[in-house]
């Protein structure tokens, strides 16, 4: 009677190590994807949330955002908000020659229009159109009128809380979806 023996214990450690590596790879890939989707969602919602509070153009908000996406070697996604103070022209400025009060703007969406005494809209030699006000009695001393920057608008308590809530919810939902997808739907 001939017998044979198959020893599967020798492969168990190797298979278990490969399975752990595969699970780590799946978790890393799912985390990377979830982070990047959350980053994209937060960038989109930043424009919406800022515009709920401030009457600024969406293009001004978008141009201030820089995204650093996550990848396999760096499981971290960042959104950097940069920018200088915005000119009042970005806030629906209006002026007609001969207006007795000056130019008017609407900075906050909930507030009404505010008039700025002595302000006017002009185009500079560079082609830039903005809101200005004369300084002193001489005609050529004018100042460009600025207001808040996009980073300041994002740091508004209401805007920041909304973005944090959106980021956490989006990441958690997408992480679960990606883990389920990458594991072949075996997760519950």
Backbone torsions as a table, in degrees:
resi	resn	phi	psi	omega
1	UNK	NA	121.7	-178.3
2	UNK	-97.3	137.8	-179.4
3	UNK	-125.7	158.6	175.5
4	UNK	-143.2	161.1	-175.6
5	UNK	-136.3	134.4	175.9
6	UNK	-114.2	123.0	-179.4
7	UNK	-101.0	106.1	179.8
8	UNK	-89.9	-11.9	-178.9
9	UNK	-65.5	-26.7	-179.5
10	UNK	-68.7	-29.3	-179.8
11	UNK	-87.4	-16.7	-173.4
12	UNK	-60.7	-45.7	-178.5
13	UNK	-64.8	-42.0	179.9
14	UNK	-66.5	-44.5	179.7
15	UNK	-64.8	-40.6	178.8
16	UNK	-64.0	-40.4	178.3
17	UNK	-65.5	-42.3	177.6
18	UNK	-63.4	-39.7	179.6
19	UNK	-64.9	-42.6	177.6
20	UNK	-63.0	-41.1	178.8
21	UNK	-64.8	-40.1	179.1
22	UNK	-65.3	-41.6	178.7
23	UNK	-65.1	-39.3	177.7
24	UNK	-65.8	-41.4	178.3
25	UNK	-63.0	-42.5	178.4
26	UNK	-63.7	-43.8	-179.4
27	UNK	-63.8	-41.6	179.0
28	UNK	-65.3	-42.9	-179.8
29	UNK	-65.7	-41.9	179.1
30	UNK	-65.6	-40.3	179.0
31	UNK	-64.6	-43.6	179.0
32	UNK	-60.3	-47.3	-179.6
33	UNK	-63.9	-43.2	-179.4
34	UNK	-65.4	-39.7	177.9
35	UNK	-62.9	-44.8	-178.2
36	UNK	-67.6	-37.0	177.1
37	UNK	-69.1	-38.6	176.8
38	UNK	-64.8	-38.6	178.3
39	UNK	-61.9	-45.5	178.8
40	UNK	-63.0	-41.4	179.8
41	UNK	-65.3	-42.8	179.7
42	UNK	-65.0	-38.8	178.5
43	UNK	-63.2	-42.4	178.0
44	UNK	-64.4	-46.6	-176.8
45	UNK	-71.7	-22.5	177.1
46	UNK	-59.8	-45.5	177.6
47	UNK	-60.3	-42.9	-179.1
48	UNK	-67.2	-44.5	-177.1
49	UNK	-69.0	-39.8	177.9
50	UNK	-65.0	-40.3	-178.7
51	UNK	-72.3	-18.5	172.7
52	UNK	-68.2	-32.6	-177.8
53	UNK	-94.7	-41.2	-173.3
54	UNK	-120.6	144.8	-178.6
55	UNK	-87.4	56.5	-177.5
56	UNK	-104.0	153.0	179.6
57	UNK	-70.8	143.3	-179.4
58	UNK	-62.5	-34.9	179.8
59	UNK	-63.2	-32.9	177.8
60	UNK	-67.7	-37.4	178.7
61	UNK	-69.8	-46.7	-178.3
62	UNK	-61.7	-38.0	-178.5
63	UNK	-70.7	-17.1	-179.9
64	UNK	-88.2	-11.0	-175.8
65	UNK	-94.3	134.4	173.5
66	UNK	-126.9	131.5	-178.5
67	UNK	-110.0	135.7	170.8
68	UNK	-114.6	109.1	-173.8
69	UNK	-80.0	154.4	176.6
70	UNK	-79.1	152.7	172.4
71	UNK	-146.2	179.0	-170.6
72	UNK	-60.9	-31.1	-179.2
73	UNK	-89.2	-13.4	-179.8
74	UNK	-139.0	96.7	-178.3
75	UNK	-84.7	65.8	-179.6
76	UNK	-154.1	132.9	177.7
77	UNK	-121.3	137.2	-177.6
78	UNK	-129.2	145.7	169.7
79	UNK	-119.4	121.6	-178.7
80	UNK	-104.8	130.2	179.5
81	UNK	-110.8	115.0	-178.4
82	UNK	-121.7	160.7	174.1
83	UNK	154.1	158.4	177.5
84	UNK	-100.1	173.9	178.3
85	UNK	-60.6	139.4	-179.2
86	UNK	-85.6	144.3	173.7
87	UNK	-72.9	154.3	-178.6
88	UNK	-64.7	-15.6	178.6
89	UNK	-62.9	-25.8	179.5
90	UNK	-70.8	-12.3	-174.9
91	UNK	-111.2	50.0	174.6
92	UNK	53.9	51.3	-179.4
93	UNK	-72.5	143.1	178.5
94	UNK	-136.7	143.0	176.8
95	UNK	-164.4	141.4	172.6
96	UNK	-124.5	143.3	177.5
97	UNK	-58.2	130.1	179.8
98	UNK	93.6	0.7	176.5
99	UNK	-64.9	129.1	-174.7
100	UNK	-68.5	-31.9	-174.3
101	UNK	-89.4	-46.4	-176.6
102	UNK	135.1	-165.9	-179.2
103	UNK	-73.7	154.8	176.1
104	UNK	-124.6	147.7	-179.8
105	UNK	-137.4	161.3	174.6
106	UNK	-128.3	98.1	-176.3
107	UNK	-82.2	-52.7	179.8
108	UNK	-91.6	141.2	-179.0
109	UNK	-70.4	-32.6	-178.4
110	UNK	-78.8	-21.6	-178.1
111	UNK	-91.8	165.0	178.0
112	UNK	-84.9	-172.7	178.5
113	UNK	-73.7	143.5	177.2
114	UNK	-115.8	133.7	177.7
115	UNK	-92.6	141.3	178.6
116	UNK	-116.4	111.3	-175.6
117	UNK	-60.8	129.0	176.2
118	UNK	80.5	0.8	-178.7
119	UNK	-85.0	151.6	178.8
120	UNK	-149.2	161.3	178.2
121	UNK	-103.4	132.0	-179.5
122	UNK	-145.3	160.9	176.0
123	UNK	-107.3	128.9	179.7
124	UNK	-82.0	171.1	178.2
125	UNK	-60.5	-29.8	179.6
126	UNK	-71.7	-12.4	-179.0
127	UNK	99.9	-8.6	-179.0
128	UNK	-73.2	129.3	176.9
129	UNK	-104.0	131.9	179.8
130	UNK	-156.8	179.9	178.9
131	UNK	-98.2	131.0	-176.9
132	UNK	-129.8	164.1	173.2
133	UNK	-142.3	141.3	179.5
134	UNK	-72.2	145.0	177.6
135	UNK	-117.1	117.7	179.5
136	UNK	81.2	-168.5	-175.9
137	UNK	-86.8	-26.8	-177.2
138	UNK	-74.0	144.3	-173.4
139	UNK	-71.0	-29.0	-172.3
140	UNK	-90.4	-2.8	176.2
141	UNK	-91.0	99.5	179.0
142	UNK	-126.1	150.3	178.5
143	UNK	-117.1	137.9	173.0
144	UNK	-77.6	134.0	-179.0
145	UNK	-94.0	123.3	-179.0
146	UNK	-114.0	165.8	176.1
147	UNK	-137.3	-146.2	-175.6
148	UNK	-71.1	165.0	175.6
149	UNK	-101.5	167.2	178.3
150	UNK	-63.2	-41.4	175.1
151	UNK	-57.9	-37.3	176.7
152	UNK	-66.4	-38.6	178.9
153	UNK	-65.4	-39.1	179.2
154	UNK	-69.4	-32.7	-179.2
155	UNK	-76.6	-2.3	173.3
156	UNK	-57.0	134.8	-173.9
157	UNK	-54.9	-44.5	-178.1
158	UNK	-64.9	-44.9	-179.5
159	UNK	-64.8	-46.3	-177.6
160	UNK	-63.0	-43.2	178.8
161	UNK	-63.7	-41.4	179.2
162	UNK	-63.7	-42.0	-179.5
163	UNK	-67.5	-39.2	177.5
164	UNK	-62.7	-43.1	179.2
165	UNK	-62.4	-44.6	179.1
166	UNK	-62.6	-43.3	-178.5
167	UNK	-61.8	-47.3	-178.5
168	UNK	-64.9	-47.5	-179.2
169	UNK	-61.6	-45.3	-178.4
170	UNK	-65.5	-43.1	179.8
171	UNK	-62.7	-48.6	-178.0
172	UNK	-60.7	-44.3	-179.7
173	UNK	-64.4	-45.5	-178.1
174	UNK	-71.2	-33.4	177.8
175	UNK	-63.3	-44.5	178.5
176	UNK	-62.5	-44.1	178.9
177	UNK	-62.0	-44.0	-177.6
178	UNK	-68.9	-39.0	176.6
179	UNK	-62.7	-41.8	178.5
180	UNK	-65.0	-43.4	-178.8
181	UNK	-65.7	-48.1	-175.7
182	UNK	-72.2	-24.6	177.8
183	UNK	-91.2	8.3	176.3
184	UNK	79.8	23.2	177.9
185	UNK	78.8	14.4	-177.2
186	UNK	-83.2	-10.4	-177.3
187	UNK	-87.8	154.1	175.8
188	UNK	-115.7	NA	NA
